[in-house]
Amino acid sequence: MVLSQSDQVIHTQIHLKAESKSFFCSFVYAENKYQDLRTLWDDLCKHNTLAHAHPWVVLGDFNAALNLEDCLYGTSSHTIGMREFFDCIQAVELVDVKSHGLHYTWNKKPKEGIGVLKKIDRIMSNMKFMDLFPEVYAVFQPARVSDHTPCVLKLSSITRSKQRPFKFPNFLISKPEFRQLVVNEWAKGVQGCHMFSVTKKMRNLKPCFRKLMHLQGNLHDKVKRLRCELDSIQQIVDANPLDGEARNLAAKYLREFQEAAYDEECFLKQKSKVEWLCAGDSNTTYFHNAVKTRNFRNKIHCIHDVHGNRFEGEDVTTALVEHYSNFLGSVHGVQNFEGVDLFVTTLNQASAAHMVRQVTREEVKSAMFNIGENKAPGPDG
């Protein structure tokens, strides 16, 4: 359904009957001059007042690069058009949909040689659209005879039946049950070397922490519920300020809400892996968006094998297994290597002995205490 249209953009609402999903979709075909593009940026900002609370995707030819790496040749600084394009994207809170295929989407073909290459075609969406289509991605295909690359937006979902690996949420250490669980498990005797004993006890703690995490319930729903209850009781206290029972109940709900909000913030901060925001007011919306953006970039929806064949969806797993099965575990002949004169510059005896000296307890403690608060040492040490 077409909502509005202009010379540079058509705003529509799309309804998928099979899945009962609706979203806003804006198709862009921008002007060439940056002065004329200002009308488009203003149009998108105005449409954002309607679409910001709903799933919204914007795609097409923007006729402007967004980043310096989007241009093969040209200026080494951001142009006026790039800055205004960036300001518009920041204002309407759109991000690039994860894409595969060609990077440069437009080419100015000269009579001889290689012409100008730019990425001026994009597909961007808001966070609501990512929530509606968590497996969405785009494929930019070869241009062939055209000067623009065709792009396909993939909305298909992939069902995953595999159980997710356990990841310890840091906020559990603030729960009174946490310390008791660790004390109980560490009091048990395990036969074997010290490292085996540690890993065995930590493995035994995993189901205990899973159960403790399950008892916390849905953190986001918990915060919403406690916020509503806190609002209600504070309104009662305002109407009856001399009601001691209501004031005690308000203090109780306030403590529970603050604890739940802290748990949610810690959980989202750990998932988003944002390290620079270490203090200040909680910003769970920012962490939510950081988590979604990170998940978007980490997913592999489309790959090419060594023969150039493209695989998508569930075929990606099959292609990866087949690729590595061709050479992993197979026997190949090797040639003898004489490296007598290869290492000319070497360490002296004192430095070499220092490199292989016994590791001290102080070094181990220093390394452990210097890692980030949301980091954990892996099996590689």
CORHU-V60168 format. One line per field, one symbol per residue. ss: DSSP state (A for helix, B for strand, O for the rest). Layout:
# CORHU-V60168
ss=???
This chain:
# CORHU-V60168
ss=OBBBBOOOBBBBBBBBOOOOBBBBBBBBBOOOOAAAAAAAAAAAAAAAAAAOOOOBBBBBBOOOOOOAAABOOOOOOOOAAAAAAAAAAAAAOOBBOOBBBOOOOBBBOOOOOOOBBBOOBBBBBOAAAAAAOOOOBBBBOOOOOOOBOOBBBBOOOOOOOOOOOOOOOAAAAAOAAAAAAAAAAAOOOOOOOAAAAAAAAAAAAAAAAAAAAAAOOOAAAAAAAAAAAAAAAAAAAAAOOOOAAAAAAAAAAAAAAAAAAAAAAAAAAAAAOOOOOOOOOOOAAAAAAAAAAAAAAAOOOBBBOOOOOBBBOOAAAAAAAAAAAOOOOOOOOOOOOOOOOOOOOOOOAAAAAAAOOOOOAAAAAAAAAOOOOOOOOOOOO
